[in-house]
Amino acid sequence: MGFFDFLADIPPYDTGKSLTRLNKRYALIVAPFAEALEGARVLDLAAHDGRWSYALAGAGARQVIGVEARGGLFARFARYPETAFKSRVELREGDVFEALEQFGRDGETFDVVAVYGILYHIMDHFRLFRLIRALRPGMVIVDSEFMTARNPMIQLTLERTEFDINAAPQVDGQEKAIIGIPSRRAMEKITEVLGFRCDWVDVDAIIGGDRSALSDYFRDGAKRRGTCVLFPEDGPA
């Protein structure tokens, strides 16, 4: 049994390897942080349909605020089981950067910030983490595609905005968004100057020998998915 088995009857998770992948990623990007999540106030950026917000609440967070540009996806969340923790999730429609700036102006803070699957759909990575840093998190969990190049670089490419798993339009009527995929060294450099320690998760040690549905974490080539955890060097800002 896996945490996301309840999605088996909810499209688009009712076909293919979706549940296998989600359950294995839960073991990678949620379960190892259960202690930090217990009783925490959590911010989930680019929350999509709220699946990870729901999982973070299920892992013990006292409140999860999920921000997502495509609010129409929230209808799927309404079909999730009415558990004791579902009410601890609040989904808000809006631009991630605008939401972060507003949280900062309002003096809001979060114990944990989840940056799941958004880093390779944006352009301004430094701005993102600068705004996150202002929210005084004790931990930031990042799961993303990263370029495998050894140098600190960001690879620019285009992505169609019509698909809800891709970048949201950056300007009105935009059919293709420009995005940047950072290398691991770029990630380290960006977060270092903001006062974060960047610890990379040993994916192989957590996943083990069964890599089915997670081939992107182990692929050879120009990019590979990975997970890292950021800690403020001097404690929460």
N, C-alpha and C positions, 0 to 999 in steps of 0.2 A: 504494500500500500504506500502511495506517495501523497504528499500534501495536495497536489493539484489534480488528483483523481476525480474530484467533483466536477471538473470541466468536461468530462467524457461525453456529456450530452449537449454541450454548448458550442455551437459553431463559432469560430473556425477550428476549435480544438478537438473536434470529434473525428478528425481524420488524420492519417499519417502518424508521424512520430512526435507530434506536438507535446503530448503528455509526458512521454519519456524524456524529452528534452527539458521541459519545464521542471519536472521532478529532480532531474540530475542537476540542473542549475540551482534549484532550491538548496540542494546539498552543498553547493559551492558558494553561493552569494547571500544566503540567509542563515542556514543552520549553524555555520561556524561562529556567528556573531550573536547567538542567542543571549549570552550573558550581558552584552552591551545593549541589546535591544530591550531587555526586561525593564519595564517602567519608563522607557525612553520616549521623548517627543521626536518624531522622525519626519523628515521631509523627503518625499519621493518625486524626483524630477522626471518629467516626460512619462507620466504614470500610465499612459495608454488607456486600457480599460480598467485599470485598478488592480490587476492581478498581483503585482508585487506589493502594492500598498496593503492588500488583503493578507498577503503572506507575512509581511512585516508585523502587522497587527497580531496575526496568529502566533508569531514567535514571541509575543509578549510586550510589544510597544503599547504604551498607554494612549498615544494619539499618533495617527499618521495623516499628514496632509499630502495629497498627491496633486501635482500640477500638470495639466495636459492641454496642449493647444487645440486638439480635436475633441471637443466636449461631447460630440455625438457618440463617441465610444463608451461613454459612461452607462448607456442603456444596457450594455452587457453586464456591467457590475451589478445591476439590479437583480440579475438572475442568480447571483452567487448565493450560497446557503446563508440563511439567517442565523449565523453563529453568535456566540457571546461576544466575539471581538469585532464583528462587522461594523458595529456602531462606532467603533473607535477610528474608523476611516472617513476622511472628508476629502472628496474630490473637487477640485476647482479648475474651471476652464480658464486658460490664459497662456500668454507667452511666458516661457520659463525665465527669461532675463528680466522681463517686466515684473514678474512675481518676486524674483529675488531682490530686485531693487526696492520694491514695496515692503517686503519683510524687513529689509535693512532700515528703511525710513521709519518703520513702526517700532524698531528696537526689538524685534522678535528674535528668539534664539531656538536652536534645535540641538539635541544631543547627538543625533546621527543624521547624515544626509546620504541618500542612495542615488547614485548616478549610474543607473542601469540602462545600457543600450542607447544613450543619447550622444555620447562624446564624439562619435563618428558621423553625426548628423548635424553638426554645427560648424561655425567658422572660428568664433572667438573663444578659444579654450581658456586663455589667461583671464579674460573678463569673467567667465563662468566661475572659476575657482576663487577669484578675488571676491566676488559677491558671496560665494559660499563661506569663505573665511570670515566675513563680517558677521555671519550668523552664529559664530562661536561654537561650532560643533566639536565634540570630542573625538568623533570618528567620521570619515567619509569613505563609503564603499563604492568603488568604481569598477564597472564591468563593461568592456568595450573591445572593438577591433583596434589593433595597434599595428603600425608598420614595423616590419622586422629589421629595417635598416639600423645600423649601429649608431649613426649620427642623430643628433636631436633635430628632427625635421617634421613638417606637417605636409602630407600629400593632399593636394587639392583635386577634387573631382566634382562631377555633377550628379544630381540625383533627382529623379522624377517625383514631384510632390503629390501626384494623384493617388499614390499608395499610402495607406495609413501607417505602415511600418517605416516609411521613409521620412525625410525632413519635411516639416511643415513649410508652407510658402513664407518666404522672407519679405516679400513685397506683394501687393495685390495683383492677382492674375498670374502669378509666377508658375510656370509649368515645370521648370527645373531649378533646383536650389544648388548653390555652390556650398560644398562641405569640405571639411578637412579631417584627415585621419592622422593623428599624431603617432610618432614612434614612442617606444618606451622611454628612450632617453629624453625626448621632448617632454613627456609627462613628468619625468623626474626634475627637469630643469624648471618647468613652469611652477610646480608645486614647491620646489626648494626655495625659490625666491619669495614665496608667500608664507614661509615658515612651517611647511608641512614635512614630515618624514613619510616617505613613500615605501611601503612594504609590499612586495609582490607575493601573491598567493601561489603556492605550489599546487597547481591544478591537478597534476598527475597523482600526487599523494592523496588528494581527496577523491578524485574520480575512480582511481584504480585502473584495472585492466580493461574494463568494459567502456569503450569510448563511443559506442553507438549513439547517434543523434547529437554528438558534441565534436564532430570532426573539425569544426572551425577553431577549436582551442588547441589543436595539435597539427594543423596543416603546415606543410612546407610552402614557401613562396613569399610574396611581398608583404603579406599581412597575416596576422593571427590574432584570434581573440584572447583576451587575458583579463585577469582580475587583480586589483591592487587595493590596499587600504591606506588611507592617509590619516596621520595623527599630527595635531599641532605640536611643534617641538616644545613649546612652553606651556602646554595645556590649552584649554579653550581660550580663545583670544579675549 
